[in-house]
Every structure is written in C-alpha cells, then in structure tokens.
C-alpha cells in the first residue's frame, strides 16, 4: 500500500504559494491552520528563513498553533527548543505569548491580536480566523508593513457576515483592486480532495461514499441556517440588491441609444432572400450610424445574452479607452428574432467594430448555435462561449461592479437597462439574476438581459487583446526576366498589415 501525501491538495497549494500576501476564505475544520503551521516551520526552521508571527483571536488558538508547529518540526527533524510561554516587551505593557525557537536562530511566536504587537517586527505574519478580530483593518495595516523587508502575510478565515472587513478584502481581491493571492476552500472542495478519507485514515475507519455523504449531511444539519457561511464560504446577510440604482444612474450618459427591434411574427418562415433583405435594411438604417461614431483607434469588445422567444437577445458593444475606461456607446435589443436574423445582425456589427478584440456569448441552450457560428467566423482567440456557472459569476461580477464604484464605466441612460442591472441579487453570496421575469412597459418579458450582456462584454474586455494580422493579395508585374521569367509575368503575393515581410517582398 502506498502511503498518501501528508498534505491534501488544497493544503499543498497553500503551502506552495509564494505570494507576498495570500488570503483564504474557507470552511470550518478543513485543516488549513495545520497546513499553515507546516509552512511556518519551513520558513523559520531552516537557514535563510524568517521569524513567524501568528495572530489568533484567543489563547486556545495560539496554543494549538504552537503545538502544530512542534509536530511539524519533529517530523521534519528540525532542531528546536520546547514550546514555551514568554513575555515580549511592549511600550504599554508586557505581552504574554507562546514561542518555539529554532537552531536556525529564527522563531515562531503566537501573539494576541493587538495591532501594536506587530510594530517593529519582520518575517511571516499569520492572521488566523481574521474575520473575528475586532481590529482587523488596523491589523492588516500593521501586517502589510512587514512586506517592506521581504516578509509574507497570510490571512485565513471563515466568513462572519457580508459587511465584515474580511469579506470586503475578499471582494477587493476579486475586483482586482489589490493584487493578493486568493484561495477558496468550501467543505465540498475539501471533501472532493480527500478530507473525509483522511479523517477515516486517522480514526482507523473504513471509508465509503455512503459514509462520506452521511457525515456531510450530519455536519450541515449541525450548523443549520449557518451552514452556508460556516461550511460553504457564503457570508451571511447576503440576499439584497447587488448594484444600487443610484450607483448605476451615476454611470449613465444621455444621448447613448438603445436600438430596439422586434421581428415580425412568422419571420422565420420567410424566404431566405426576403429575410436577409429585411435584416439588412434594419442594420443599414439603425446600426450603421451608431457604428460609424465609434472611435477607430480604440479596441472594441462585445457581449451577447441570447434569447429567442420569451426574453430579449441583447448585444452590448464596448470600447476600451486609453485610461482603461470601459464605455458602452449603445446597446441592441432584439425580440422574437429568428436565429439566422440574429446571426446576420451580429456579424454585421462585429465586422464593423474598430480593432475588434474579443467577444463573449451566452452559449447555454439555444444560444450555443450563435456562439458556435461566431467562433467559426472570428476564431477561438476572439470568441468565448460562456456556459454560466456560480464560479463564472464569482470571478467576473467583482470587476464589473468595481467599474461602477470606481467610475471607470459608462452606459446608455435608459430605464429598462437600469432595471436589468438592478435585477442582480446575491444568491448564496454570488451575484446573479434570479429566475424571475418581469414585463417592461412595452409588454416585453425581461430577465436582466441587458445586465447580463454588459457583464459578458466587460468580461470580454478583460481578456488578452488579440489583434489579428490581415492578409491582402497583391498583383505584381516584374519587368525583365527573373529566374528565367519573361517580361509581363504576373506574380501573386501577399501583403500583411502589421509589419511582417510578405512572400512577395511587399509590406
């Protein structure tokens, strides 16, 4: 029998993370503090290491962490002294702490959670169950100061409410406001990577899928209404409006249109040439003037939320400014529009977007057709087919909201667009549009369609900018013989825009 790795995969990822600041939102009792003790011994116990400063919110946590560090030091065969209680001098009063000293000259010290305790320190700082520290904001300031001298900061916690400073930090990381490493370990994540198997191994019990499922169910029942927060990284009090109307209105610009078109009933049965001509007339009359107003020097993206009958298809073009401002110059809403007509309208628009970089399309259900033909036309480097998931929303809604908060986004002033963006709600801590449709003043059913399209477009704008080279045929006539060619021979070459030499030698 092959012995399993001592650390589970999510623990290994945490220990291996060399980021200056690493943050982990986690379930209860998944063993991350134990893994952090391992990382601390690796930092303090060897030559060229650093002191480690552990900050829990009570004495029991401090003692347990020091015991875990002693465990790892013994198994790593690292020379160290016995764990001891020591007094650390402070300008206000002596601080009782727990400490292990290593032969390397470094130490691991468990402190109380007063921010002043970190004053003048250097090395690795661990803020355990950070959400439960009363002065977390001040602690973070004190801890980050250690980075100036090559230190590391590790912030670990379960959640303690939507408005908690720890949750604010997590949201800032997801929004890209701070460049910290972020780990997320729910109970199900830990189970999927062997947590219950490890528990069974330690208790000398036989593991089975049925036993694991029963153990999980009992744990969820134990935490009752608090299970989402305690076990699944969902902050409590998270069911309200995600984007306040006042914030949306502040980013709206007058004189930016929403182009609306509802196809005639039965249009899908029209002859192909008639359907194409009707769509072309709409595009030339309504879309061409808006596309002509776009800045030819700015990269363009788009997002598309698909619908065929009950809801709306919304196409949201976006241009990226020199200061990385995201501007939605106009939106397009299509109701009751056949698949082929939507394809024609999309291609008409994207073919004319200046410096087109990337597009994201809703590829769920019938939307898969339009997403697929778009990828065939523009290539996989420029088109992403999105199948919405909790993970996708979690990764992309933070930067989208940050654009509203930081005034780095603008959009058309329109009441229905406002309602669509206001439809986002926090569902188990993740922003998304609930399964509830409303009817607008035109009698059209809506499901946050414009908001989803804009979220997709904003996500597309955050992808690597891809600018393909264009190949143009050139006809050359060379006078005089070249390698035996007679006068007047034609040579077909290729002109490449973008600075590469062509086969014909013409740039």
C-alpha positions as a Python dict, from the first residue, in 0.01 Angstrom:
ca = {
    (1, 'X'): (0, 0, 0),
    (2, 'X'): (134, 344, -100),
    (3, 'X'): (122, 597, 183),
    (4, 'X'): (-82, 906, 95),
    (5, 'X'): (68, 1253, 82),
    (6, 'X'): (74, 1409, 426),
    (7, 'X'): (-96, 1725, 297),
    (8, 'X'): (-414, 1721, 94),
    (9, 'X'): (-404, 1900, -244),
    (10, 'X'): (-562, 2224, -123),
    (11, 'X'): (-319, 2228, 172),
    (12, 'X'): (-29, 2170, -66),
    (13, 'X'): (-138, 2465, -281),
    (14, 'X'): (-147, 2687, 25),
    (15, 'X'): (199, 2585, 148),
    (16, 'X'): (344, 2623, -204),
    (17, 'X'): (204, 2975, -253),
    (18, 'X'): (499, 3216, -253),
    (19, 'X'): (287, 3532, -298),
    (20, 'X'): (373, 3816, -60),
    (21, 'X'): (10, 3823, 56),
    (22, 'X'): (-216, 3517, 41),
    (23, 'X'): (-577, 3511, 158),
    (24, 'X'): (-801, 3208, 211),
    (25, 'X'): (-1177, 3204, 267),
    (26, 'X'): (-1255, 2858, 399),
    (27, 'X'): (-1493, 2616, 564),
    (28, 'X'): (-1457, 2522, 927),
    (29, 'X'): (-1217, 2243, 1021),
    (30, 'X'): (-1056, 2172, 685),
    (31, 'X'): (-705, 2174, 833),
    (32, 'X'): (-570, 2493, 683),
    (33, 'X'): (-422, 2624, 1009),
    (34, 'X'): (-244, 2291, 1041),
    (35, 'X'): (-104, 2337, 689),
    (36, 'X'): (-4, 2692, 777),
    (37, 'X'): (192, 2556, 1075),
    (38, 'X'): (380, 2337, 826),
    (39, 'X'): (459, 2640, 607),
    (40, 'X'): (571, 2841, 911),
    (41, 'X'): (816, 2571, 1022),
    (42, 'X'): (958, 2560, 670),
    (43, 'X'): (1012, 2936, 687),
    (44, 'X'): (1152, 2954, 1041),
    (45, 'X'): (1330, 2623, 1084),
    (46, 'X'): (1592, 2645, 815),
    (47, 'X'): (1884, 2865, 721),
    (48, 'X'): (1790, 3189, 543),
    (49, 'X'): (1438, 3163, 685),
    (50, 'X'): (1236, 3423, 872),
    (51, 'X'): (1059, 3473, 1202),
    (52, 'X'): (689, 3386, 1204),
    (53, 'X'): (424, 3577, 1396),
    (54, 'X'): (91, 3404, 1449),
    (55, 'X'): (-209, 3616, 1549),
    (56, 'X'): (-522, 3433, 1662),
    (57, 'X'): (-813, 3587, 1847),
    (58, 'X'): (-785, 3381, 2167),
    (59, 'X'): (-531, 3195, 2381),
    (60, 'X'): (-652, 2846, 2284),
    (61, 'X'): (-587, 2913, 1914),
    (62, 'X'): (-235, 3033, 1993),
    (63, 'X'): (-153, 2722, 2197),
    (64, 'X'): (-294, 2489, 1933),
    (65, 'X'): (-94, 2653, 1655),
    (66, 'X'): (230, 2628, 1852),
    (67, 'X'): (159, 2259, 1920),
    (68, 'X'): (104, 2204, 1547),
    (69, 'X'): (434, 2376, 1472),
    (70, 'X'): (610, 2149, 1723),
    (71, 'X'): (455, 1848, 1546),
    (72, 'X'): (591, 1958, 1208),
    (73, 'X'): (935, 2045, 1348),
    (74, 'X'): (962, 1695, 1495),
    (75, 'X'): (864, 1525, 1169),
    (76, 'X'): (1090, 1748, 960),
    (77, 'X'): (1369, 1666, 1205),
    (78, 'X'): (1431, 2035, 1259),
    (79, 'X'): (1625, 2125, 1572),
    (80, 'X'): (1417, 2342, 1803),
    (81, 'X'): (1353, 2403, 2168),
    (82, 'X'): (1040, 2323, 2364),
    (83, 'X'): (733, 2539, 2323),
    (84, 'X'): (733, 2798, 2599),
    (85, 'X'): (547, 3095, 2735),
    (86, 'X'): (745, 3418, 2706),
    (87, 'X'): (696, 3787, 2778),
    (88, 'X'): (757, 4029, 2493),
    (89, 'X'): (840, 4386, 2588),
    (90, 'X'): (589, 4645, 2475),
    (91, 'X'): (586, 5018, 2542),
    (92, 'X'): (247, 4988, 2712),
    (93, 'X'): (274, 4652, 2889),
    (94, 'X'): (440, 4313, 2859),
    (95, 'X'): (274, 4072, 2617),
    (96, 'X'): (232, 3706, 2711),
    (97, 'X'): (298, 3487, 2410),
    (98, 'X'): (385, 3131, 2311),
    (99, 'X'): (703, 3062, 2125),
    (100, 'X'): (930, 2800, 1967),
    (101, 'X'): (1296, 2881, 1899),
    (102, 'X'): (1489, 2701, 1625),
    (103, 'X'): (1856, 2624, 1585),
    (104, 'X'): (1843, 2846, 1275),
    (105, 'X'): (1810, 3143, 1511),
    (106, 'X'): (1452, 3207, 1397),
    (107, 'X'): (1135, 3163, 1600),
    (108, 'X'): (761, 3113, 1571),
    (109, 'X'): (568, 3331, 1813),
    (110, 'X'): (194, 3335, 1881),
    (111, 'X'): (73, 3682, 1975),
    (112, 'X'): (-252, 3835, 2088),
    (113, 'X'): (-449, 4036, 1833),
    (114, 'X'): (-348, 4390, 1928),
    (115, 'X'): (-219, 4569, 1613),
    (116, 'X'): (67, 4726, 1811),
    (117, 'X'): (205, 4376, 1875),
    (118, 'X'): (333, 4370, 1516),
    (119, 'X'): (517, 4700, 1546),
    (120, 'X'): (883, 4666, 1456),
    (121, 'X'): (852, 4300, 1362),
    (122, 'X'): (988, 4131, 1049),
    (123, 'X'): (905, 3798, 883),
    (124, 'X'): (590, 3597, 816),
    (125, 'X'): (259, 3710, 970),
    (126, 'X'): (-39, 3476, 1002),
    (127, 'X'): (-381, 3626, 1080),
    (128, 'X'): (-596, 3325, 1168),
    (129, 'X'): (-978, 3349, 1163),
    (130, 'X'): (-926, 3707, 1054),
    (131, 'X'): (-1298, 3787, 1029),
    (132, 'X'): (-1329, 3750, 1404),
    (133, 'X'): (-1060, 4001, 1500),
    (134, 'X'): (-1215, 4320, 1637),
    (135, 'X'): (-944, 4543, 1489),
    (136, 'X'): (-885, 4363, 1159),
    (137, 'X'): (-838, 4677, 949),
    (138, 'X'): (-564, 4802, 1180),
    (139, 'X'): (-408, 4455, 1200),
    (140, 'X'): (-393, 4439, 819),
    (141, 'X'): (-217, 4776, 805),
    (142, 'X'): (40, 4662, 1060),
    (143, 'X'): (92, 4326, 886),
    (144, 'X'): (132, 4472, 536),
    (145, 'X'): (410, 4698, 665),
    (146, 'X'): (626, 4387, 710),
    (147, 'X'): (636, 4339, 333),
    (148, 'X'): (883, 4627, 304),
    (149, 'X'): (1153, 4400, 447),
    (150, 'X'): (1069, 4090, 244),
    (151, 'X'): (808, 3943, 474),
    (152, 'X'): (493, 3745, 395),
    (153, 'X'): (135, 3789, 512),
    (154, 'X'): (-112, 3501, 538),
    (155, 'X'): (-479, 3577, 610),
    (156, 'X'): (-707, 3282, 681),
    (157, 'X'): (-1071, 3283, 789),
    (158, 'X'): (-1425, 3159, 765),
    (159, 'X'): (-1675, 3436, 695),
    (160, 'X'): (-1856, 3641, 956),
    (161, 'X'): (-2110, 3842, 762),
    (162, 'X'): (-2141, 4031, 438),
    (163, 'X'): (-2025, 4362, 585),
    (164, 'X'): (-1722, 4219, 767),
    (165, 'X'): (-1382, 4366, 682),
    (166, 'X'): (-1256, 4022, 581),
    (167, 'X'): (-1532, 3987, 320),
    (168, 'X'): (-1451, 4337, 195),
    (169, 'X'): (-1090, 4225, 146),
    (170, 'X'): (-1201, 3915, -46),
    (171, 'X'): (-1425, 4125, -272),
    (172, 'X'): (-1145, 4374, -334),
    (173, 'X'): (-917, 4089, -446),
    (174, 'X'): (-1181, 3954, -683),
    (175, 'X'): (-1244, 4302, -818),
    (176, 'X'): (-873, 4342, -892),
    (177, 'X'): (-829, 4634, -653),
    (178, 'X'): (-550, 4457, -467),
    (179, 'X'): (-304, 4212, -614),
    (180, 'X'): (-318, 3940, -350),
    (181, 'X'): (-340, 3563, -396),
    (182, 'X'): (-686, 3424, -311),
    (183, 'X'): (-774, 3066, -213),
    (184, 'X'): (-1127, 2937, -154),
    (185, 'X'): (-1195, 2606, 22),
    (186, 'X'): (-1555, 2503, 83),
    (187, 'X'): (-1647, 2185, 264),
    (188, 'X'): (-1729, 2022, -70),
    (189, 'X'): (-1396, 2135, -215),
    (190, 'X'): (-1217, 1972, 78),
    (191, 'X'): (-1423, 1653, 53),
    (192, 'X'): (-1351, 1633, -318),
    (193, 'X'): (-978, 1640, -241),
    (194, 'X'): (-985, 1374, 29),
    (195, 'X'): (-1076, 1537, 361),
    (196, 'X'): (-1309, 1263, 483),
    (197, 'X'): (-1076, 991, 357),
    (198, 'X'): (-803, 1147, 570),
    (199, 'X'): (-1037, 1159, 871),
    (200, 'X'): (-1117, 790, 825),
    (201, 'X'): (-746, 709, 796),
    (202, 'X'): (-669, 895, 1118),
    (203, 'X'): (-958, 729, 1305),
    (204, 'X'): (-884, 387, 1155),
    (205, 'X'): (-1227, 367, 996),
    (206, 'X'): (-1326, 232, 658),
    (207, 'X'): (-1412, 498, 401),
    (208, 'X'): (-1708, 467, 166),
    (209, 'X'): (-1904, 718, -46),
    (210, 'X'): (-2211, 645, 165),
    (211, 'X'): (-2026, 714, 491),
    (212, 'X'): (-1887, 1040, 349),
    (213, 'X'): (-2231, 1156, 234),
    (214, 'X'): (-2382, 1076, 575),
    (215, 'X'): (-2100, 1260, 754),
    (216, 'X'): (-2152, 1566, 532),
    (217, 'X'): (-2527, 1565, 591),
    (218, 'X'): (-2481, 1548, 967),
    (219, 'X'): (-2238, 1839, 957),
    (220, 'X'): (-2478, 2053, 752),
    (221, 'X'): (-2763, 1968, 991),
    (222, 'X'): (-2547, 2063, 1287),
    (223, 'X'): (-2482, 2413, 1151),
    (224, 'X'): (-2844, 2451, 1033),
    (225, 'X'): (-2907, 2804, 895),
    (226, 'X'): (-2541, 2895, 942),
    (227, 'X'): (-2418, 2612, 716),
    (228, 'X'): (-2372, 2835, 409),
    (229, 'X'): (-2144, 3070, 597),
    (230, 'X'): (-1963, 2819, 818),
    (231, 'X'): (-1910, 2547, 559),
    (232, 'X'): (-1953, 2693, 210),
    (233, 'X'): (-1786, 3037, 220),
    (234, 'X'): (-2112, 3232, 179),
    (235, 'X'): (-2123, 3543, 401),
    (236, 'X'): (-2450, 3585, 589),
    (237, 'X'): (-2696, 3866, 519),
    (238, 'X'): (-2627, 3824, 152),
    (239, 'X'): (-2963, 3845, -19),
    (240, 'X'): (-3002, 4212, -109),
    (241, 'X'): (-2956, 4430, -415),
    (242, 'X'): (-2608, 4394, -557),
    (243, 'X'): (-2586, 4708, -772),
    (244, 'X'): (-2767, 5004, -611),
    (245, 'X'): (-2976, 5208, -854),
    (246, 'X'): (-2807, 5531, -750),
    (247, 'X'): (-2468, 5383, -848),
    (248, 'X'): (-2598, 5268, -1187),
    (249, 'X'): (-2760, 5602, -1264),
    (250, 'X'): (-2435, 5780, -1181),
    (251, 'X'): (-2264, 5597, -1469),
    (252, 'X'): (-2538, 5658, -1728),
    (253, 'X'): (-2479, 5900, -2014),
    (254, 'X'): (-2755, 6074, -2207),
    (255, 'X'): (-2776, 6057, -2586),
    (256, 'X'): (-2646, 5700, -2600),
    (257, 'X'): (-2919, 5494, -2762),
    (258, 'X'): (-3064, 5151, -2705),
    (259, 'X'): (-3154, 5026, -3053),
    (260, 'X'): (-3464, 4807, -3024),
    (261, 'X'): (-3606, 4583, -3296),
    (262, 'X'): (-3880, 4324, -3273),
    (263, 'X'): (-3902, 4088, -3568),
    (264, 'X'): (-4245, 4031, -3728),
    (265, 'X'): (-4428, 3714, -3624),
    (266, 'X'): (-4355, 3428, -3862),
    (267, 'X'): (-4039, 3586, -3999),
    (268, 'X'): (-3856, 3254, -3962),
    (269, 'X'): (-4079, 3120, -4245),
    (270, 'X'): (-3993, 3395, -4491),
    (271, 'X'): (-3784, 3313, -4799),
    (272, 'X'): (-3417, 3347, -4720),
    (273, 'X'): (-3353, 3636, -4960),
    (274, 'X'): (-3650, 3830, -4819),
    (275, 'X'): (-3539, 3777, -4457),
    (276, 'X'): (-3184, 3885, -4538),
    (277, 'X'): (-3302, 4197, -4718),
    (278, 'X'): (-3526, 4297, -4426),
    (279, 'X'): (-3246, 4249, -4175),
    (280, 'X'): (-3002, 4438, -4398),
    (281, 'X'): (-3238, 4733, -4417),
    (282, 'X'): (-3261, 4738, -4035),
    (283, 'X'): (-2884, 4719, -3996),
    (284, 'X'): (-2814, 4993, -4250),
    (285, 'X'): (-3078, 5225, -4105),
    (286, 'X'): (-3027, 5170, -3731),
    (287, 'X'): (-2684, 5017, -3668),
    (288, 'X'): (-2457, 5165, -3933),
    (289, 'X'): (-2492, 5524, -3798),
    (290, 'X'): (-2402, 5410, -3444),
    (291, 'X'): (-2107, 5201, -3563),
    (292, 'X'): (-1977, 5495, -3766),
    (293, 'X'): (-1950, 5700, -3445),
    (294, 'X'): (-1711, 5457, -3275),
    (295, 'X'): (-1353, 5562, -3217),
    (296, 'X'): (-1143, 5382, -3482),
    (297, 'X'): (-835, 5383, -3256),
    (298, 'X'): (-987, 5213, -2953),
    (299, 'X'): (-1012, 4834, -2907),
    (300, 'X'): (-1369, 4702, -2918),
    (301, 'X'): (-1537, 4406, -2749),
    (302, 'X'): (-1891, 4278, -2718),
    (303, 'X'): (-2111, 4060, -2503),
    (304, 'X'): (-2432, 3885, -2612),
    (305, 'X'): (-2709, 3745, -2396),
    (306, 'X'): (-2920, 3516, -2611),
    (307, 'X'): (-3296, 3463, -2625),
    (308, 'X'): (-3531, 3351, -2896),
    (309, 'X'): (-3894, 3388, -2786),
    (310, 'X'): (-3977, 3493, -2430),
    (311, 'X'): (-3681, 3717, -2340),
    (312, 'X'): (-3456, 3950, -2536),
    (313, 'X'): (-3127, 3899, -2713),
    (314, 'X'): (-2905, 4191, -2613),
    (315, 'X'): (-2577, 4279, -2784),
    (316, 'X'): (-2352, 4512, -2584),
    (317, 'X'): (-2057, 4658, -2778),
    (318, 'X'): (-1784, 4817, -2565),
    (319, 'X'): (-1476, 5026, -2634),
    (320, 'X'): (-1169, 5048, -2409),
    (321, 'X'): (-1026, 5395, -2357),
    (322, 'X'): (-667, 5498, -2314),
    (323, 'X'): (-719, 5512, -1939),
    (324, 'X'): (-881, 5164, -1949),
    (325, 'X'): (-1226, 5315, -1912),
    (326, 'X'): (-1499, 5082, -2043),
    (327, 'X'): (-1763, 5267, -2247),
    (328, 'X'): (-2085, 5117, -2382),
    (329, 'X'): (-2166, 5352, -2675),
    (330, 'X'): (-2502, 5185, -2750),
    (331, 'X'): (-2693, 4861, -2692),
    (332, 'X'): (-2901, 4648, -2926),
    (333, 'X'): (-3216, 4464, -2810),
    (334, 'X'): (-3372, 4201, -3036),
    (335, 'X'): (-3713, 4048, -2967),
    (336, 'X'): (-3873, 3747, -3136),
    (337, 'X'): (-3581, 3738, -3380),
    (338, 'X'): (-3506, 3419, -3582),
    (339, 'X'): (-3168, 3250, -3544),
    (340, 'X'): (-3047, 3342, -3893),
    (341, 'X'): (-3151, 3704, -3846),
    (342, 'X'): (-2960, 3725, -3517),
    (343, 'X'): (-2656, 3575, -3687),
    (344, 'X'): (-2673, 3833, -3966),
    (345, 'X'): (-2711, 4124, -3724),
    (346, 'X'): (-2425, 4004, -3503),
    (347, 'X'): (-2189, 3959, -3799),
    (348, 'X'): (-2287, 4300, -3939),
    (349, 'X'): (-2191, 4463, -3610),
    (350, 'X'): (-1874, 4271, -3528),
    (351, 'X'): (-1739, 4309, -3883),
    (352, 'X'): (-1754, 4686, -3826),
    (353, 'X'): (-1625, 4712, -3469),
    (354, 'X'): (-1294, 4903, -3474),
    (355, 'X'): (-996, 4695, -3364),
    (356, 'X'): (-1223, 4409, -3257),
    (357, 'X'): (-1052, 4221, -2976),
    (358, 'X'): (-1288, 3976, -2803),
    (359, 'X'): (-1649, 3873, -2769),
    (360, 'X'): (-1832, 3659, -2512),
    (361, 'X'): (-2163, 3492, -2594),
    (362, 'X'): (-2420, 3315, -2380),
    (363, 'X'): (-2381, 2956, -2503),
    (364, 'X'): (-2649, 2796, -2287),
    (365, 'X'): (-2941, 2621, -2456),
    (366, 'X'): (-3024, 2760, -2800),
    (367, 'X'): (-2755, 3024, -2760),
    (368, 'X'): (-2498, 2756, -2838),
    (369, 'X'): (-2576, 2790, -3212),
    (370, 'X'): (-2497, 3161, -3232),
    (371, 'X'): (-2188, 3123, -3014),
    (372, 'X'): (-2062, 2841, -3235),
    (373, 'X'): (-2104, 3022, -3567),
    (374, 'X'): (-1940, 3332, -3416),
    (375, 'X'): (-1639, 3124, -3316),
    (376, 'X'): (-1626, 2971, -3666),
    (377, 'X'): (-1625, 3319, -3822),
    (378, 'X'): (-1389, 3505, -3588),
    (379, 'X'): (-1182, 3226, -3435),
    (380, 'X'): (-1137, 3084, -3088),
    (381, 'X'): (-883, 3354, -2997),
    (382, 'X'): (-1154, 3619, -3024),
    (383, 'X'): (-1471, 3441, -2917),
    (384, 'X'): (-1554, 3277, -2583),
    (385, 'X'): (-1861, 3058, -2545),
    (386, 'X'): (-1990, 3104, -2189),
    (387, 'X'): (-2195, 2849, -2002),
    (388, 'X'): (-2293, 3034, -1687),
    (389, 'X'): (-2194, 2885, -1353),
    (390, 'X'): (-2150, 3002, -997),
    (391, 'X'): (-1774, 3008, -1050),
    (392, 'X'): (-1804, 3222, -1365),
    (393, 'X'): (-2026, 3475, -1189),
    (394, 'X'): (-1798, 3484, -885),
    (395, 'X'): (-1489, 3557, -1097),
    (396, 'X'): (-1644, 3820, -1324),
    (397, 'X'): (-1901, 4014, -1122),
    (398, 'X'): (-1642, 4167, -887),
    (399, 'X'): (-1450, 4357, -1157),
    (400, 'X'): (-1781, 4458, -1321),
    (401, 'X'): (-1912, 4616, -1001),
    (402, 'X'): (-1573, 4775, -938),
    (403, 'X'): (-1615, 4959, -1270),
    (404, 'X'): (-1929, 5124, -1137),
    (405, 'X'): (-1774, 5202, -800),
    (406, 'X'): (-1452, 5343, -948),
    (407, 'X'): (-1627, 5545, -1221),
    (408, 'X'): (-1442, 5354, -1492),
    (409, 'X'): (-1753, 5250, -1685),
    (410, 'X'): (-2028, 5436, -1874),
    (411, 'X'): (-2351, 5321, -2040),
    (412, 'X'): (-2672, 5448, -2205),
    (413, 'X'): (-2925, 5625, -1983),
    (414, 'X'): (-3229, 5400, -2019),
    (415, 'X'): (-3490, 5293, -1765),
    (416, 'X'): (-3509, 4930, -1881),
    (417, 'X'): (-3130, 4896, -1874),
    (418, 'X'): (-3138, 5040, -1524),
    (419, 'X'): (-3396, 4779, -1421),
    (420, 'X'): (-3194, 4495, -1575),
    (421, 'X'): (-2878, 4592, -1387),
    (422, 'X'): (-3079, 4636, -1066),
    (423, 'X'): (-3212, 4281, -1106),
    (424, 'X'): (-2884, 4126, -985),
    (425, 'X'): (-2915, 3973, -640),
    (426, 'X'): (-2674, 3795, -410),
    (427, 'X'): (-2771, 3428, -431),
    (428, 'X'): (-2570, 3227, -176),
    (429, 'X'): (-2321, 3510, -174),
    (430, 'X'): (-2274, 3518, -553),
    (431, 'X'): (-2429, 3797, -767),
    (432, 'X'): (-2662, 3670, -1039),
    (433, 'X'): (-3009, 3734, -1184),
    (434, 'X'): (-3270, 3519, -1002),
    (435, 'X'): (-3510, 3300, -1200),
    (436, 'X'): (-3779, 3567, -1207),
    (437, 'X'): (-3900, 3752, -1517),
    (438, 'X'): (-4058, 4095, -1533),
    (439, 'X'): (-4257, 4268, -1806),
    (440, 'X'): (-4134, 4607, -1924),
    (441, 'X'): (-4350, 4899, -2033),
    (442, 'X'): (-4352, 4767, -2391),
    (443, 'X'): (-4503, 4437, -2280),
    (444, 'X'): (-4171, 4255, -2335),
    (445, 'X'): (-4059, 3995, -2081),
    (446, 'X'): (-3712, 4056, -1945),
    (447, 'X'): (-3470, 3856, -1735),
    (448, 'X'): (-3191, 4102, -1666),
    (449, 'X'): (-3091, 4065, -2032),
    (450, 'X'): (-2907, 4396, -2078),
    (451, 'X'): (-2724, 4347, -1747),
    (452, 'X'): (-2603, 4001, -1848),
    (453, 'X'): (-2490, 4123, -2191),
    (454, 'X'): (-2293, 4407, -2034),
    (455, 'X'): (-2137, 4173, -1779),
    (456, 'X'): (-2028, 3944, -2065),
    (457, 'X'): (-1888, 4240, -2259),
    (458, 'X'): (-1697, 4368, -1957),
    (459, 'X'): (-1552, 4020, -1901),
    (460, 'X'): (-1452, 4008, -2269),
    (461, 'X'): (-1271, 4342, -2229),
    (462, 'X'): (-1053, 4189, -1957),
    (463, 'X'): (-917, 3917, -2185),
    (464, 'X'): (-581, 3946, -2357),
    (465, 'X'): (-619, 4186, -2650),
    (466, 'X'): (-583, 3990, -2971),
    (467, 'X'): (-529, 4187, -3293),
    (468, 'X'): (-507, 3952, -3592),
    (469, 'X'): (-298, 4039, -3894),
    (470, 'X'): (-482, 4091, -4220),
    (471, 'X'): (-361, 3935, -4543),
    (472, 'X'): (-427, 4116, -4872),
    (473, 'X'): (-350, 3979, -5215),
    (474, 'X'): (-112, 4189, -5430),
    (475, 'X'): (-59, 4161, -5800),
    (476, 'X'): (298, 4238, -5909),
    (477, 'X'): (437, 4279, -6258),
    (478, 'X'): (812, 4246, -6290),
    (479, 'X'): (990, 4394, -6590),
    (480, 'X'): (1270, 4182, -6724),
    (481, 'X'): (1345, 3820, -6658),
    (482, 'X'): (1371, 3686, -6307),
    (483, 'X'): (1496, 3333, -6284),
    (484, 'X'): (1405, 3281, -6644),
    (485, 'X'): (1065, 3452, -6627),
    (486, 'X'): (964, 3654, -6930),
    (487, 'X'): (852, 4013, -6938),
    (488, 'X'): (497, 4067, -6820),
    (489, 'X'): (482, 3759, -6596),
    (490, 'X'): (245, 3816, -6304),
    (491, 'X'): (335, 3715, -5950),
    (492, 'X'): (67, 3680, -5687),
    (493, 'X'): (200, 3789, -5346),
    (494, 'X'): (60, 3857, -5003),
    (495, 'X'): (55, 4191, -4823),
    (496, 'X'): (40, 4160, -4443),
    (497, 'X'): (-70, 4456, -4235),
    (498, 'X'): (117, 4471, -3911),
    (499, 'X'): (480, 4487, -4012),
    (500, 'X'): (580, 4141, -4135),
    (501, 'X'): (751, 4082, -4468),
    (502, 'X'): (533, 3920, -4730),
    (503, 'X'): (626, 3640, -4966),
    (504, 'X'): (639, 3894, -5245),
    (505, 'X'): (864, 4129, -5052),
    (506, 'X'): (595, 4398, -5033),
    (507, 'X'): (482, 4527, -4692),
}
